[in-house]
Amino acid sequence: MNRNRLMACLVAVPALFTQACGHASADSPPPAANVAPRMLSVALVDRSMSRTPDQLNADRTLLDGLIQDLGFGDRFVLAQVHANGQGDIVKRWIDHVPDAADATAATPVEIQSLQQWRNAGVKAARALFDSTRANHTDLLASFADVADYLSESRLPKARLIVFSDMLQSTPDFDMESRDSVPGAAWIHDRKTQGQLPNLKGLCVVVVGAQSRSARDVAVRRFWQGYFQASGAMLKDSDYRYTATDPAGLRC
């Protein structure tokens, strides 16, 4: 073999190697689809007498959709809003959604297990709506519960969905009868005294609260300040009176 032919072969070998690598890359499987990170979802339902039957029926329908929207490995807490302190008895349903070895390619058995879990969640929600309605609403006590759920969670994300008009109504703090809503000073004092729950990293969605009057806006701003001081986030767009799509409860 002469020198020119030898050099041509040496040049051709790397070229063939590069082509082969390129061909192998093209035939390699595509990356797995993105899967939403596992999440703690807490749903609080206000069944006080201040809420109408139509509102509660809308809550029930939306909650059914929320449960059907939960995915593999999530954790779900469903609870009534307290009436008067953390010590009163409220219905709760707490469970982990079954997991899958690979959520992007779940087996038929894993999919069936997930759907069975969702069906059980819907039944638990219906049982909660069949419970006795309360005369008071203690959202503050319920948010203290949420802090406990959050501290137990090892999941990367957490959200709170509150089905309520957001009117705290207890003997010592009654937004329904007071002419004015507490402001930033009330929140600051409780934070200074260590009386606010630790809700760090929590995103909050409210369904059932109005923002039509000046008083409604004051209530919304109070809760936004309260959650911010507690480490959580409640955006204007996540504070609404109605919702029909469970996907809109994500944040």
C-alpha distance (Angstrom), angle and dihedral (degrees) to the residues before:
residue distance angle dihedral
M1 . . .
N2 3.78 . .
R3 3.79 123.7 .
N4 3.83 95.5 -103.1
R5 3.81 93.7 52.6
L6 3.81 91.1 47.1
M7 3.82 92.0 53.4
A8 3.81 90.5 48.7
C9 3.82 91.0 54.8
L10 3.80 92.7 48.2
V11 3.81 90.6 52.0
A12 3.80 92.1 46.2
V13 3.81 95.4 53.1
P14 3.85 96.3 63.4
A15 3.78 89.2 43.6
L16 3.79 91.1 54.4
F17 3.81 90.3 46.1
T18 3.80 91.1 52.2
Q19 3.79 91.4 48.8
A20 3.79 91.1 48.7
C21 3.81 91.5 50.9
G22 3.78 90.8 47.9
H23 3.79 90.3 50.6
A24 3.81 91.9 49.4
S25 3.79 90.7 50.2
A26 3.78 91.5 51.9
D27 3.82 90.6 51.4
S28 3.83 95.1 46.7
P29 3.84 115.9 108.2
P30 3.81 116.9 -93.2
P31 3.81 118.3 -106.8
A32 3.79 116.3 -86.3
A33 3.78 116.9 -91.4
N34 3.79 116.5 -98.6
V35 3.78 114.2 -95.0
A36 3.80 121.6 -157.2
P37 3.82 110.7 -109.3
R38 3.79 115.8 -103.2
M39 3.76 112.0 -92.0
L40 3.78 144.0 -164.9
S41 3.80 109.6 -127.1
V42 3.80 119.6 -169.1
A43 3.80 118.8 -170.7
L44 3.81 118.3 -168.2
V45 3.80 118.3 -168.7
D46 3.80 120.9 -158.4
R47 3.81 107.3 -149.7
S48 3.80 96.6 171.4
M49 3.79 122.5 137.7
S50 3.81 91.5 -104.1
R51 3.81 90.0 75.2
T52 3.79 121.8 80.7
P53 3.83 125.8 -127.8
D54 3.82 89.4 -112.9
Q55 3.80 90.5 55.4
L56 3.79 91.9 49.6
N57 3.81 91.8 48.4
A58 3.81 89.4 51.7
D59 3.82 89.1 49.4
R60 3.79 90.6 52.1
T61 3.81 93.2 51.6
L62 3.79 93.8 46.6
L63 3.79 92.1 45.7
D64 3.81 90.4 53.8
G65 3.80 88.5 54.8
L66 3.80 91.6 46.5
I67 3.81 90.7 55.2
Q68 3.81 91.3 48.8
D69 3.81 88.4 52.2
L70 3.83 94.8 57.6
G71 3.78 115.7 107.4
F72 3.79 141.7 -150.0
G73 3.80 114.2 -54.9
D74 3.81 96.9 10.5
R75 3.80 121.7 135.5
F76 3.79 119.5 -136.2
V77 3.79 131.2 -162.1
L78 3.80 119.8 -173.7
A79 3.80 118.4 -176.7
Q80 3.76 143.8 155.5
V81 3.78 117.2 -112.4
H82 3.80 110.6 -103.3
A83 3.78 118.9 -105.8
N84 3.79 99.7 -153.7
G85 3.78 119.9 -1.5
Q86 3.79 134.4 -33.3
G87 3.78 91.0 -77.6
D88 3.79 96.9 68.9
I89 3.80 119.3 97.6
V90 3.80 116.9 -102.0
K91 3.78 131.5 167.8
R92 3.80 115.4 -104.4
W93 3.78 136.9 177.3
I94 3.81 117.0 -167.2
D95 3.77 124.4 175.9
H96 3.80 146.3 138.7
V97 3.77 119.0 -112.3
P98 3.83 109.3 -122.4
D99 3.79 113.2 -96.2
A100 3.79 130.9 -131.9
A101 3.79 128.7 -140.9
D102 3.81 87.8 -129.9
A103 3.80 115.7 11.0
T104 3.81 90.7 -164.9
A105 3.80 91.3 59.8
A106 3.80 105.9 25.5
T107 3.78 117.0 179.4
P108 3.83 121.6 -119.8
V109 3.81 88.8 -106.9
E110 3.82 91.7 53.0
I111 3.80 91.8 47.5
Q112 3.80 90.8 49.7
S113 3.81 90.6 49.5
L114 3.81 90.3 51.3
Q115 3.81 92.6 51.1
Q116 3.80 92.2 47.6
W117 3.79 88.8 52.6
R118 3.81 91.1 50.0
N119 3.80 90.9 50.8
A120 3.81 90.0 51.7
G121 3.81 89.5 50.5
V122 3.80 91.9 53.1
K123 3.82 89.9 51.7
A124 3.81 90.5 50.3
A125 3.80 90.1 51.4
R126 3.79 92.1 51.5
A127 3.80 90.6 50.9
L128 3.79 89.5 53.0
F129 3.81 91.2 53.9
D130 3.79 90.2 51.7
S131 3.80 91.9 60.6
T132 3.80 125.7 105.2
R133 3.78 115.2 -79.6
A134 3.80 119.4 -118.7
N135 3.80 130.5 -128.9
H136 3.80 94.0 -142.5
T137 3.80 138.6 42.4
D138 3.80 121.0 -142.9
L139 3.78 104.7 -176.2
L140 3.80 91.7 161.4
A141 3.81 91.5 60.7
S142 3.79 90.6 47.2
F143 3.80 92.0 51.6
A144 3.81 88.5 52.6
D145 3.82 86.5 57.1
V146 3.79 89.7 51.2
A147 3.80 89.9 56.4
D148 3.82 88.2 57.2
Y149 3.81 92.1 49.9
L150 3.79 89.5 48.4
S151 3.81 93.8 50.6
E152 3.82 90.1 54.2
S153 3.78 95.0 49.0
R154 3.80 121.6 100.0
L155 3.80 93.9 -176.4
P156 3.82 121.0 114.9
K157 3.81 96.8 -124.4
A158 3.79 137.2 36.4
R159 3.78 134.9 -173.5
L160 3.78 135.3 -178.2
I161 3.80 122.1 -149.6
V162 3.81 113.6 -166.2
F163 3.80 118.5 -165.8
S164 3.80 98.8 -162.4
D165 3.79 147.2 104.1
M166 3.84 84.4 -117.6
L167 3.79 93.6 -127.1
Q168 3.79 108.1 142.3
S169 3.80 105.6 -145.2
T170 3.80 117.6 -177.3
P171 3.82 130.6 126.2
D172 3.82 92.2 -98.9
F173 3.80 98.3 39.1
D174 3.79 116.7 27.7
M175 3.80 117.7 168.1
E176 3.80 90.9 175.9
S177 3.80 95.2 65.1
R178 3.81 103.2 27.3
D179 3.78 119.2 96.9
S180 3.79 91.8 -144.4
V181 3.78 134.9 40.0
P182 3.82 119.0 -131.7
G183 3.77 113.7 -102.8
A184 3.77 139.4 -152.8
A185 3.83 93.1 -59.2
W186 3.82 91.5 63.8
I187 3.81 90.8 51.6
H188 3.81 92.8 44.9
D189 3.81 92.3 51.4
R190 3.83 92.4 50.7
K191 3.78 91.8 46.7
T192 3.80 91.5 50.0
Q193 3.80 89.7 50.6
G194 3.83 92.1 48.9
Q195 3.80 92.5 -115.1
L196 3.81 98.4 127.9
P197 3.81 119.9 93.3
N198 3.79 121.5 -115.1
L199 3.81 104.3 -111.1
K200 3.79 97.2 157.4
G201 3.79 113.6 167.9
L202 3.80 95.1 7.6
C203 3.80 119.8 136.1
V204 3.79 116.6 -152.4
V205 3.80 132.2 -150.5
V206 3.81 121.7 -173.2
V207 3.80 124.6 -161.7
G208 3.81 120.4 -176.3
A209 3.81 102.7 34.2
Q210 3.79 123.6 116.3
S211 3.81 128.0 -138.2
R212 3.81 99.6 -172.9
S213 3.79 104.9 105.4
A214 3.79 131.9 47.0
R215 3.79 88.3 -107.9
D216 3.82 91.1 51.9
V217 3.79 89.4 53.0
A218 3.80 90.7 48.6
V219 3.82 89.7 53.6
R220 3.81 90.7 49.7
R221 3.80 92.4 49.1
F222 3.78 91.0 48.3
W223 3.80 91.8 56.2
Q224 3.78 92.8 43.0
G225 3.80 89.2 54.1
Y226 3.80 91.1 44.5
F227 3.81 93.5 52.4
Q228 3.78 93.1 43.3
A229 3.81 90.9 52.7
S230 3.82 88.1 49.0
G231 3.82 93.2 52.2
A232 3.82 96.9 -103.1
M233 3.80 132.0 112.2
L234 3.81 129.7 -128.0
K235 3.80 113.1 176.0
D236 3.81 124.8 -160.9
S237 3.80 89.6 -115.5
D238 3.82 90.9 55.3
Y239 3.80 93.8 53.5
R240 3.80 106.9 80.9
Y241 3.76 144.9 145.6
T242 3.79 98.9 -134.8
A243 3.79 137.8 19.6
T244 3.79 130.5 176.5
D245 3.81 104.8 177.0
P246 3.82 119.2 69.0
A247 3.81 88.6 -153.3
G248 3.80 86.9 66.8
L249 3.80 89.3 64.1
R250 3.80 91.1 69.7
C251 3.77 118.7 101.5
